[in-house]
Amino acid sequence: MSRTVSIAALLLAATPAPLIAGPPGGLTVERSQPDRLKVRWTSPHPVDVYMADRPDAAIEAARLVSADDRDGVYETTVPPRGHPYFFVRDHRDGAGLWAAERLIPLERGSNFRDVGGYPAAGGKHVRWGMIYRSAATPLLGGGDLETIGRLGLTDMVDLRSSEERQLAPTRIGGVAYHAVGYSIRDILSTDEADDISWADIYRRMPEQLAPQMRLLFRLLLAHQGPLAYNCSAGQDRTGFATALILTALGVPRDAILADYHLSTRYRRPAFEMPKFDPAAFPDNAAARLFSPADEEEKPHPLLEPDGTPFLSHAIDEIERRYGSLDNYLEKRIGIDARAREALRARYLD
């Protein structure tokens, strides 16, 4: 009998394992030209590619644009401000994922992007079209406002100081606007731009931005509809807020940091602050620190000289004081395990 078992085991070992069907991997949507989107994925099987105007569209309402596709790429022409969603489905078992262009196509916007698509708790992914992060929006054009209008935002949370909001008020209307007043001095602790320590700024964020984080999470739990939040550049305070949201949704740390560093790619500083005369704002501390960006100004990587992400200083401070991000969320922001489960039910697919 042992000889029979051994032969059977050898036969099984020699038989190629069947390819396991499932949703495609590496799914991305990027703008290859102003009017062209390229969808990429990896899959051992053919896939069907569908396109829809909404991320919550039923598959029956989506349009099949490429059937039995085997080469891992699909490219299509869209309007310059078009923002379609794509569903890429395994041809064998129907498992699939939604994806969209992460950056919202705006002519005079900066760093306005969707945080959907990241792998999260329970093998799920963050829903597209529900949570957006951005830089300030004082210079949006009419076409940009139409594009944002199609997102269906119900709430905006402005993480900027009172002084920044005075200098660069948002142009987005028709959306419930939320902010907590504070002075830029509370964050920077200096009146001189050259004296700013990013490590110190990030270490102070967990305590100084706690009121804003409580507001943001309260709105996310209320789940009135798609929500956006912003600061001036959409990278520092907004990056901290995004790290907390994605942590609550069970997104891995490496994906959180990868999203954080996208700001270096997607920022357009020239559209974050309007032209102003600092003399017209003698009592505004931000007017001495923020000058309208030059058209040629380039974003700087969010890294210390040794390669440490600035965001790590905030995370390290939280872990030093609270033990973990989850403990901080529960003890300081009021997001306990039950609230995290509610968030995951609302924002994961």
ZIURCOR-V94552 format. One record per backbone hydrogen bond with DSSP energy under -1.0 kcal/mol. NH is the residue of the N-H (numbers start at 1). CO is the residue of the C=O. E is the energy in kcal/mol with one decimal. If there is no record, write none. Layout:
nh=[NH:NH]
co=[CO:CO]
e=[E:E]
This chain:
nh=[5:6:7:8:9:10:11:12:13:14:25:28:30:32:33:36:37:38:39:40:41:42:47:48:49:50:51:52:57:61:63:65:66:69:74:76:78:82:85:86:87:88:89:90:91:94:97:99:104:111:113:114:115:117:120:121:124:126:127:132:133:134:135:136:145:146:147:148:149:150:151:152:154:155:156:157:158:159:162:165:166:167:168:171:176:178:186:188:189:195:196:201:202:203:204:208:209:213:214:215:216:217:218:219:220:221:222:223:227:228:229:230:231:240:241:242:243:244:245:246:247:248:249:250:251:256:257:258:259:260:261:263:264:266:267:271:272:280:281:284:290:297:303:304:307:310:312:313:315:316:317:318:319:320:321:322:328:329:330:331:332:333:335:340:341:342:343:344:345:346:347:348:349]
co=[1:2:3:4:5:6:7:8:9:10:42:40:38:36:36:33:76:30:74:28:72:25:69:89:66:87:63:85:54:58:51:49:49:47:39:37:35:79:52:99:50:97:48:95:46:90:88:86:112:266:133:102:131:126:124:249:121:118:347:227:113:229:110:232:141:142:143:144:145:146:148:149:226:226:176:228:178:230:182:161:162:163:164:137:154:156:183:184:185:192:193:197:198:199:200:204:205:209:210:211:212:213:214:215:216:217:218:219:130:155:132:157:134:236:237:238:239:240:241:242:243:244:245:247:246:252:253:254:255:256:257:260:261:262:263:268:269:277:278:281:286:294:301:308:304:302:309:310:311:312:313:314:315:316:317:318:324:325:326:327:328:328:329:336:337:338:339:340:341:342:343:344:125]
e=[-2.3:-2.1:-2.1:-2.4:-2.5:-2.2:-2.4:-2.6:-2.4:-1.7:-2.8:-2.2:-2.3:-1.3:-1.3:-1.9:-2.5:-3.2:-3.7:-2.5:-1.7:-2.8:-2.3:-2.5:-3.1:-2.7:-2.4:-2.6:-1.1:-1.8:-3.1:-2.8:-1.6:-3.4:-2.5:-2.4:-2.3:-2.4:-2.9:-3.2:-2.1:-2.4:-2.8:-3.5:-2.8:-1.7:-1.6:-2.1:-2.8:-1.8:-3.1:-2.6:-2.2:-3.4:-3.3:-2.1:-1.5:-2.3:-3.2:-2.5:-2.6:-1.6:-2.0:-2.1:-2.2:-1.7:-2.2:-2.7:-2.2:-1.5:-1.5:-1.2:-3.0:-1.1:-2.6:-2.2:-3.1:-3.4:-2.9:-2.1:-1.5:-1.8:-2.2:-1.5:-1.4:-2.4:-1.7:-2.4:-2.1:-1.3:-1.3:-2.4:-2.5:-2.0:-1.7:-2.6:-2.8:-2.4:-2.4:-1.9:-2.6:-2.6:-2.0:-1.9:-2.1:-2.5:-1.8:-1.7:-2.6:-2.1:-1.6:-2.0:-1.2:-2.3:-2.3:-2.5:-2.1:-1.8:-2.4:-2.9:-1.9:-2.4:-1.4:-1.6:-2.9:-1.8:-2.5:-2.0:-2.2:-2.1:-2.1:-1.3:-1.1:-2.3:-2.1:-2.4:-1.9:-2.3:-1.7:-1.7:-3.5:-1.8:-1.7:-2.8:-2.5:-1.8:-1.3:-1.7:-2.0:-3.1:-1.9:-2.2:-2.6:-2.3:-2.1:-3.5:-1.9:-2.8:-2.1:-3.3:-2.6:-1.3:-3.3:-2.5:-2.1:-1.8:-2.5:-2.4:-2.1:-1.4:-2.5:-1.3:-2.7]
